[in-house]
Amino acid sequence: MFTGIVEHMGTVVHIADHDTTVSGGNGWTVTVGDAECILGDCHIGDSIAINGTCLTVTEFNKDTFKVGIAPETLRRTNLGTLKVGSKVNLERAMAAGQRFGGHMVQGHVDSTATITNITPEGNSIWFQLTLPDASLFPYIIPKGFIAIDGTSLTVCDVNDKEHWFTIMMIAHTQAHVVMPLKQLGDKVNIEVDMMGKYALKSVDNMLRGLLESSKGQSSVFENLVKKMLAERTL
């Protein structure tokens, strides 16, 4: 579990699409450098979020660490677009008893979104992001939480029909995360609020239970429940 408060920006120093070393396991690996400040208590097998993606440390030294990346992770995230020299957001898994400054982030990326507008306002920046997966929009609400490349942010505006939403980033955050380094058309990792997923799942199960119990009873009530279920899937 993570908090969405990025601890440090590291730098990709090596990428291997077929790492034959023991720590590579014949798979895709990424090695991140400039990470000494988060490796003091590191162990093999620890979880570190890279751009909001929970990954397992397979090798490390004083200032670099290596992670393996599965094919499904490459398909679902923007990690496949990383290059040597790319800056990445880093956060260690949350420790028991630490302050909880952001929101509950699993590190399980739902999809990628595309940056479609960048507009400065004062010393802050507006970002508009288009998300092609319409099924995620029930979980994106104004003033709700969202994790973008692992950064806990607040949703501002939402357009369900055109599949976009906005966030505003203050100057302090701009200096500590990778998003301001990106350009129009770049992809970012999106994880919607997990509490919204649980809440909607509970409501759906309740409505389906009501629908099942209403069969053979009031057609008005049954049709109302069907309508509510249909609206949840739009």
N, C-alpha and C positions, 0 to 999 in steps of 0.2 A: 504494500500500500504506500502511496505517495501523497503529497500535499499540494503539488502544483506550484510550490515556491522554488524556483530554479536556484540551485546553490552556486553554479559555476558554468561558464562557457568553456568547453574544451575544443580541441582542434583534431580533426581526423588526420592521422599520420600514415595510415596504411589500410588498404582494402584488398582482400583476397576473395575471389569468387570460388576458389577451390583450395582451401587451406589444408595441406597434408600434414601439418604438425600435429602433435598430440593434443594441444589445446584447440586446434582448428577443427579436428574431427572430420576432415574431408568436406567441409561445407563452406558457406559464405561467412567471412569474418570481417570485423571492423576493429581497428586499433585506434584508440583516442589518446592523445597526448595533452600536455599542459593541464594535468588533472591531479597534481600532487595534493592539492588542498582537500580533496575528498577521498584520498586513498590511505590516509593514516590508520584507519581501522578496517581496511578492506580484507576480505578473505575470498578464496576461490569458492564460487557458488553463490556469492552475494548478488543481489539484484540492484542494478543501477538503471534509471530511466534515461534513455538517450532520445531527445526530442519527443518525450512523453511515451516512449515505448519501453516497457519493462523487459530488460535483457539480463542474461546471466554472465557474470565475470568468469572467464575461463583461464585467464593469465593476467598477471599485473607485476609491475615493479614500482619504483619510487614515484614516477610521474606519468606512466601510461598504463592502460588496461585494454584487454581484448575481450570482445563478446562474439558469440555466434548468432547468426540471424537465419531463421528458418524461411523457406520459400513463401509460406503463407504470410509471414510478417513483411516480406519484401513486396508482396502483392497489395497488402492492405495499408501500408505506410509509405512515407516519402524517403525511407532509409536507402532505397535502391538508387536514389538520385544523388547520394552523397559522393563527394570527390575528396581526394587528398587536399587538405587545406580548408575544407568546410568547417565552419563553426557549428557546434551542437550544444543544446541545453542539457545539463546534467543534474540529476537529483538522486541521492541515495534513498533506499527504502526507509520509510519512517521508523524511528526507534520508539519504543515504549517510553512514555513519560515526557517526550519532547513537546514543545509548543506546536499547535496546529494552526498555521497561519493562512492556509488556502482553503481547499475543500478536498473531499475524499476522491483521490484519483487512483485508479487501478493500474494504469499503464497498459491497458488493453485498448488499443486504438480502434475506433469504430470505422473510420473512413478518412479520406483526405478531402480537403476543401481547397479551392483556388482563390487566390487573392485577386479580386476584380476591381478594387478601388483603394487608393491610399490618399488621404486628405489631411494635411496638417491643420490644427486649430490651436492657436497659442503655442505652448510648448508640448502639447499632446498631439497624438496622431489617431485619426479615424481609419480603421480597416474594414472594408466590406469583403465578405467571403461568400463564395457560391459553393453550395454543397449539393452534388448531384443526387445523393441518396435521400429521397423524400421521406423515407420511413423514419429518419432520425429527427425530423422537425417537431413531432409531438414532444420531444424532450428538450427542445431549445425554446426558452421563454425569456421575454424581456426581464432584466435584472436577475436572471438565473446564472448559475455557474456553467462554465465550459472550459475544457482544457485544450489549448492550442499549442502544439509542439511541446506539451508538458507544462505549459504556463497556465496557472489558474487565473481566469479572466471573467469579467462580468459582461453578459450579453446586453447590448443596448436596444437595437431595433431588430425585428424579425419580419421577413416577408415570406410567408409559407407558400404562396402561389408561385413566386419567382425563384424560390429556393435560395435566398440569401439572408445573411444576418450581419450585424455590425458589432464591433467592439471599439472602445477608445482606450489608448495606452498612454499612461503618464510618462513623464521624462525619466523618472527613476527606473521604471520597468524597461524602457527603451534601452537603457545603458547596460542592462544585465541579462537580456535574452536575445535570441537570434532573429526574431520576427522582423525588426526594423531593418535588418540586413537584406531582407528579401525584396523581390520586385514583383510588379504586376505579372500575373500568370503563374507564379510559383505556387507549389503545393505545400500545405501545412497539415500536420496530423491533428485529427479531431477526436476527442473523447467526450461524449455528452455526460451529463451528471448521472451517476449510477443510481442515486436516490429516485430520480425521475423514472428510470427504467423499472425499478421495483414497484413504485406507486402505480404506474400505468398497467403493469402486469397484474397487480392485485385487483385493480378496477375491472380490467378485461375478464378476469376469472370470475369476479362477482357477477358481472353482467351476463356472462355465458351460463352461470348457474341459475340466474333469474330467468333467462330465456328457456332453459330446460324445464324448470319448475312451472313455467307459465303455459306450456303446451296444453292445449285443450281447454284453456281458461279464456280470459279476456283477450280478444284479438287486438284491441287497442293497446293494451299493456305489452303484448308480445311484439307488436309492430314498433312500439316506442323503443324497446330494448334492442331490436334489430337495427333500428336507425342509429342508436347511440354506438353500437358496435361498428357499424359501417363508417361512421364519422371518425372513429379512432384509427381506422386504417388508411384514411386519406393522406 
